[in-house]
Each structure stands twice: as structure tokens, then as C-alpha cells.
């Protein structure tokens, strides 16, 4: 069974936005950074995947805005797809993220030591 089943979907998913792209989204009402056009989807993570994502992709990437997103509000644009590299299903958003789906934001910068930067 894959995480496309509603009982396996988390309530929230997370995305790490470039601050400039997040600012551009504010008057538009949706977040659609250049990466969406380049890759066709936006990479997200579940809460349990954040530490691995930060360690693999965000160290040295500069400041980000951590978006906490209501997964149900994304509807069918949210899909879980297998990653051979990490051995897990990751949430991908195939389309802009409506700002109404973002329930919390927090400034974020990956620590140099590779930890996930979360507060203990």
C-alpha cells in the first residue's frame, strides 16, 4: 500500500521556500517559485523526513522560510512518490501552493553541522 491512501497521509507537510519567492507570493495569493516550472512540482517533506531533507539538501543553501502546509487543502495536487535515494515516499505538490493552505511560517537556516535545526 502506498501513501496515496488517506489514512497514511499526514495532516501537515513542509516546504522550505526561498524568502524572495515567498515574498513574491504574498500579493498573488499562491506560491509558485521558478522551481515549479523547472521541475513540474515542489518538493515537500513530512515532519519525520525534515531532518534528512535538511542534512541532504539545505546545508549551506542560505535562509529559507519553513512553510507548514495543510495537506488536505492541497487536494489532488499533493502526491506521494517513491525516492530510491532515501527509500521513502515523499510528498510532491504538482501546482502552486495556495497561501490559504499555509498554516504557519517560520524563518529557517540549516545549521552548518547538518542537524535539522529544530528546537528541542
C-alpha positions as CSV (number, residue, x, y, z in Angstrom):
1,X,0.0,0.0,0.0
2,X,1.4,3.4,-0.9
3,X,0.8,6.7,1.0
4,X,-1.8,7.7,-1.6
5,X,-4.3,6.2,0.8
6,X,-5.8,8.9,3.0
7,X,-5.2,7.0,6.3
8,X,-1.5,7.2,5.7
9,X,-1.3,10.8,4.7
10,X,0.0,13.2,7.4
11,X,-2.1,16.2,8.3
12,X,0.7,18.6,7.5
13,X,3.6,18.7,5.0
14,X,6.5,21.1,5.0
15,X,8.3,23.1,2.3
16,X,11.4,25.2,2.6
17,X,10.8,28.4,0.5
18,X,13.4,30.8,-0.7
19,X,12.5,34.1,1.1
20,X,12.3,36.2,-2.1
21,X,9.9,33.7,-3.8
22,X,7.8,33.6,-0.6
23,X,7.5,37.4,-0.6
24,X,6.5,37.5,-4.3
25,X,3.7,35.0,-3.5
26,X,2.1,37.3,-0.9
27,X,0.2,39.7,-3.2
28,X,-0.6,36.9,-5.7
29,X,-2.2,34.6,-3.2
30,X,-0.2,31.5,-4.3
31,X,3.3,30.2,-4.0
32,X,4.7,29.2,-7.4
33,X,8.5,29.7,-7.4
34,X,10.6,29.1,-10.6
35,X,11.4,25.6,-9.4
36,X,7.8,24.6,-10.0
37,X,8.1,25.4,-13.7
38,X,11.6,23.8,-13.9
39,X,10.7,20.5,-12.2
40,X,7.0,20.4,-12.6
41,X,6.4,20.0,-8.8
42,X,7.5,21.3,-5.4
43,X,9.5,19.1,-3.1
44,X,7.9,18.8,0.4
45,X,8.6,16.6,3.4
46,X,6.6,15.1,6.3
47,X,7.6,16.1,9.8
48,X,9.6,12.9,10.2
49,X,11.5,13.5,7.0
50,X,12.7,17.0,7.8
51,X,16.0,16.1,9.4
52,X,17.1,14.0,6.4
53,X,16.0,16.7,3.9
54,X,17.9,19.4,5.8
55,X,21.0,17.2,6.1
56,X,21.0,16.2,2.4
57,X,19.8,19.4,0.7
58,X,19.7,22.5,2.8
59,X,23.1,22.8,4.5
60,X,24.8,25.9,3.0
61,X,21.7,26.8,1.0
62,X,21.1,30.0,2.9
63,X,18.0,31.3,4.6
64,X,14.6,29.7,3.9
65,X,11.1,30.1,5.1
66,X,9.7,26.9,6.5
67,X,6.1,26.5,5.4
68,X,3.8,24.2,7.3
69,X,1.0,23.3,4.9
70,X,-2.4,21.7,5.4
71,X,-2.1,18.6,3.3
72,X,-5.9,18.3,2.8
73,X,-6.0,21.8,1.4
74,X,-3.7,20.8,-1.5
75,X,-6.2,18.3,-2.8
76,X,-5.1,16.2,-5.7
77,X,-2.0,18.3,-6.4
78,X,-0.3,16.5,-3.4
79,X,1.2,13.2,-4.5
80,X,3.5,10.9,-2.6
81,X,6.3,9.4,-4.7
82,X,9.0,6.9,-4.0
83,X,12.6,8.1,-3.7
84,X,15.1,5.4,-4.4
85,X,17.9,7.6,-2.9
86,X,16.2,7.8,0.5
87,X,14.0,4.7,0.5
88,X,10.8,6.6,1.4
89,X,7.7,8.2,-0.2
90,X,8.0,12.0,-0.4
91,X,5.2,14.5,-0.8
92,X,5.3,16.5,-4.0
93,X,3.0,19.3,-4.9
94,X,2.1,19.5,-8.6
95,X,1.0,23.1,-8.9
96,X,1.1,26.3,-6.9
97,X,0.5,26.2,-3.2
98,X,-2.4,28.5,-2.3
99,X,-1.4,30.7,0.6
100,X,-4.7,29.7,2.3
101,X,-3.2,26.2,2.7
102,X,-0.1,27.5,4.6
103,X,-1.0,27.4,8.3
104,X,2.4,28.5,9.7
105,X,5.7,30.0,8.6
106,X,9.0,30.2,10.3
107,X,12.4,31.7,9.3
108,X,14.8,28.8,8.9
109,X,18.5,28.4,8.2
110,X,20.1,25.0,8.2
111,X,22.9,24.7,10.7
112,X,26.4,24.0,9.5
113,X,26.6,20.8,11.5
114,X,23.9,19.1,9.5
115,X,21.3,18.8,12.3
116,X,17.7,19.6,11.4
117,X,17.6,22.9,13.2
118,X,14.5,22.1,15.1
119,X,14.0,23.3,18.6
120,X,14.4,20.6,21.3
